[in-house]
Amino acid sequence: LMIILILAVAGAANAGMLLPIPEQAKEKAQAPEKSPVIAETPGGDWDLERVDFIHYAKPDKPSSKPGSGACYKLMGVKWNSLPVNYVVNPINQDGLSADFITQTISTSAETWDNETSSELFNNYYTIDGTAQYGVQDYKNVISFGNYSNSGVIAVTSVWFTRRGKQIVEFDMLFNDYYLWGDAAIASGTPLVMDLENIATHELGHSVGLDDIYLSSCSNVTMYGYSGEGEISKRTLEQPDITGLRSLYGL
């Protein structure tokens, strides 16, 4: 997943200190078209910034950084008000039912909830076939749609306050370029992009976790590459849990 940081106000301090950006993102990230610039409110309390996590398909030879590390990285922001509500737009091009999509996303959300005493995600969600990714409206939208780069699996955008470092919204988009489904029952074919696998990773961003690109950390859920047929990110590894609990407690 590559990261793109969009400053809300021209001349603002470099937010890279707030959100560490992997070297790969600095080299390869490109701002999506029509990315919003969010203006400062009169009082300044909702002076927002947006960060986009661009989830690329795993290349044949990923340029992962060697070495050792904690295998988790924090964005430097978190939710102050929990649990988080979210809206699912189940319209897709693969014939997936709304029940399958909502149950899969709910399962991914509970995967994170189960590792902290904090209730991160509300057990109730809204289904809305008109909800759109990328609209800053304080609605956490999860949807499918076309993305101009076929190498992009999914995108998660997070809006946060510069003051107080509080997340106020996330939106998530699964790229229609891929065939989405349940890779665990897809007769062994690697052609299906597993929805639960990708949703679990993307929801990690929605609560404040960054990507990891260390080759020694390639087994963790927040590792920045994925591929068709992969299901290993459905569950969390200890570094993912450690990072989560450092934000929201045991």
C-alpha positions in Angstrom: 0.0 0.0 0.0 1.4 3.3 -1.0 0.6 6.5 0.9 -0.4 9.9 -0.4 -0.6 12.8 2.0 -2.8 15.8 1.0 -2.3 18.9 3.1 -5.4 20.8 3.9 -4.0 24.3 4.0 -1.2 25.6 1.8 1.9 26.5 3.8 1.1 24.1 6.6 3.9 22.3 8.4 5.0 19.0 6.8 2.7 16.3 8.0 5.3 13.6 7.2 6.4 14.0 10.8 2.9 13.0 11.9 2.5 10.2 9.4 5.8 8.5 8.5 5.8 7.7 4.8 7.7 4.6 3.5 10.4 5.4 1.0 8.6 3.4 -1.6 5.6 5.7 -1.2 7.8 8.8 -1.6 9.2 7.4 -4.8 6.0 5.9 -6.4 2.9 7.5 -5.0 0.8 9.7 -7.3 -2.1 11.7 -6.1 -5.4 10.4 -7.4 -7.5 12.7 -9.6 -9.8 15.1 -7.9 -8.4 14.5 -4.4 -10.1 17.0 -2.2 -8.4 19.7 -0.3 -10.3 20.3 3.0 -10.4 23.9 4.1 -9.9 25.1 7.6 -13.1 26.0 9.5 -13.5 29.5 11.0 -12.6 28.2 14.4 -9.8 25.9 13.2 -11.1 22.9 15.2 -11.8 20.8 12.1 -8.7 21.7 10.1 -8.5 18.3 8.3 -5.9 16.4 6.4 -6.3 13.3 4.3 -4.0 10.4 3.7 -4.6 7.8 1.0 -3.3 4.2 1.4 -2.9 2.8 -2.1 -2.8 -1.0 -2.0 -0.8 -2.3 -4.9 -0.7 -5.9 -6.2 2.4 -7.7 -5.2 5.0 -7.5 -8.0 7.0 -10.5 -9.1 10.0 -9.2 -7.1 8.8 -6.8 -4.4 11.3 -4.2 -3.4 10.9 -4.8 0.3 13.3 -3.3 2.8 15.6 -5.9 4.5 16.4 -5.8 8.1 14.6 -6.2 11.5 12.0 -4.1 13.1 8.9 -4.1 15.2 6.8 -5.2 12.2 4.1 -2.6 12.9 4.0 1.2 12.4 1.5 3.7 13.7 0.1 6.6 11.7 0.2 8.9 14.7 -3.6 9.4 14.7 -6.5 7.4 16.2 -10.2 7.5 16.9 -11.2 9.3 20.1 -14.9 8.4 19.8 -15.8 4.7 19.6 -17.3 2.6 18.2 -17.0 3.6 14.6 -20.1 3.3 12.4 -19.7 2.4 8.7 -21.7 2.3 5.5 -21.5 -0.5 3.0 -22.4 0.0 -0.7 -22.6 -3.6 -1.9 -23.0 -2.9 -5.6 -20.3 -4.8 -7.5 -19.5 -6.3 -10.9 -18.9 -9.9 -9.7 -22.3 -11.0 -8.7 -21.5 -11.0 -5.0 -24.6 -10.8 -2.8 -25.1 -8.0 -0.3 -25.2 -10.6 2.5 -21.8 -12.0 1.5 -20.2 -8.6 1.3 -21.6 -7.2 4.6 -20.9 -10.4 6.5 -17.3 -10.6 5.2 -16.6 -7.0 6.1 -18.2 -7.5 9.5 -16.0 -10.5 10.1 -12.9 -8.4 9.2 -14.0 -5.7 11.6 -14.5 -8.2 14.4 -11.0 -9.6 13.7 -9.7 -6.3 15.0 -12.3 -5.9 17.7 -11.4 -9.2 19.2 -7.9 -8.1 20.0 -8.7 -5.1 22.2 -11.2 -4.4 24.9 -12.2 -1.3 23.0 -15.2 -1.7 20.7 -13.7 -0.3 17.5 -16.5 -1.0 15.0 -20.2 -0.8 15.7 -21.8 -4.2 15.3 -24.6 -2.5 13.2 -23.9 -1.0 9.8 -25.8 0.7 7.1 -26.3 -0.5 3.6 -26.6 2.2 1.0 -26.3 1.6 -2.7 -25.7 5.3 -3.4 -22.8 5.8 -0.9 -19.6 6.9 -2.6 -15.9 6.6 -1.8 -13.9 9.8 -1.5 -16.6 12.2 -0.3 -15.6 13.9 2.9 -19.0 13.8 4.8 -18.1 12.1 8.1 -19.6 8.8 6.8 -17.3 5.8 6.7 -18.1 4.4 3.3 -16.9 0.9 2.1 -17.6 0.3 -1.6 -16.5 -1.1 -5.0 -15.6 1.0 -8.0 -13.3 1.6 -10.9 -9.8 2.8 -10.2 -7.7 4.1 -13.1 -4.6 2.0 -12.2 -5.2 -1.7 -12.7 -2.3 -2.5 -10.4 -4.2 -1.0 -7.4 -6.2 -3.5 -5.4 -7.9 -1.2 -3.0 -7.6 2.3 -1.5 -8.4 3.5 2.0 -8.6 7.3 2.7 -8.4 8.6 6.2 -9.3 12.1 7.2 -7.9 13.4 10.5 -7.6 16.6 12.5 -4.3 18.3 12.6 -5.1 19.5 16.1 -5.5 16.6 18.5 -4.6 14.0 15.9 -8.1 12.5 15.8 -9.4 10.4 12.9 -12.9 11.6 11.9 -13.6 9.5 8.8 -12.4 6.7 6.5 -13.5 5.6 3.1 -12.6 2.4 1.3 -12.7 1.4 -2.3 -12.2 -2.1 -3.7 -11.1 -1.9 -7.4 -13.6 -3.5 -9.8 -10.7 -4.4 -12.1 -10.2 -7.6 -9.9 -12.5 -10.6 -9.5 -13.6 -10.4 -5.9 -14.8 -13.4 -3.8 -13.9 -16.0 -1.3 -10.5 -17.4 -2.3 -10.7 -20.1 0.3 -13.5 -21.9 -1.6 -12.5 -20.9 -5.1 -11.3 -24.4 -6.1 -7.7 -23.5 -5.6 -7.6 -20.9 -8.3 -5.4 -17.9 -7.6 -7.6 -15.6 -9.8 -9.9 -14.5 -7.0 -9.0 -11.5 -4.9 -10.1 -12.5 -1.4 -12.5 -9.8 0.0 -11.9 -10.7 3.7 -8.1 -10.8 3.2 -8.0 -7.3 1.8 -10.8 -5.8 4.0 -8.9 -6.9 7.1 -5.8 -5.2 6.0 -7.6 -2.0 4.9 -9.5 -1.8 8.2 -6.1 -1.7 10.0 -5.6 1.6 8.2 -9.0 2.9 9.3 -8.0 2.6 13.0 -4.6 4.1 12.7 -2.0 1.5 11.5 0.5 2.2 8.7 2.0 -0.2 6.2 5.1 -2.3 6.7 7.5 -3.1 3.9 10.3 -4.9 5.8 10.9 -8.3 4.0 11.3 -9.8 7.5 7.7 -8.8 8.2 6.0 -10.2 5.1 3.8 -12.4 7.1 2.0 -9.7 9.1 -1.5 -8.4 8.1 -0.2 -4.8 7.6 2.5 -5.9 5.1 2.1 -3.6 2.2 1.6 -6.1 -0.7 -1.1 -8.7 -1.5 -2.1 -10.9 -4.3 -4.9 -13.0 -5.8 -5.6 -16.2 -3.9 -4.0 -14.9 -0.7 -5.9 -15.4 2.6 -3.1 -15.0 5.2 -4.2 -11.4 6.1 -7.6 -12.6 7.3 -6.1 -13.1 10.7 -3.8 -10.9 12.7 -0.2 -11.6 13.7 1.3 -10.5 17.0 2.9 -7.3 15.6 -0.5 -6.2 14.3 -2.0 -6.9 17.7 0.8 -5.1 19.5 0.3 -2.0 17.3 -3.4 -2.0 17.8 -3.2 -2.3 21.6 -0.7 0.5 21.7 -3.4 2.7 20.3 -6.6 1.3 22.0 -5.4 -0.8 25.0 -5.6 -4.4 25.8 
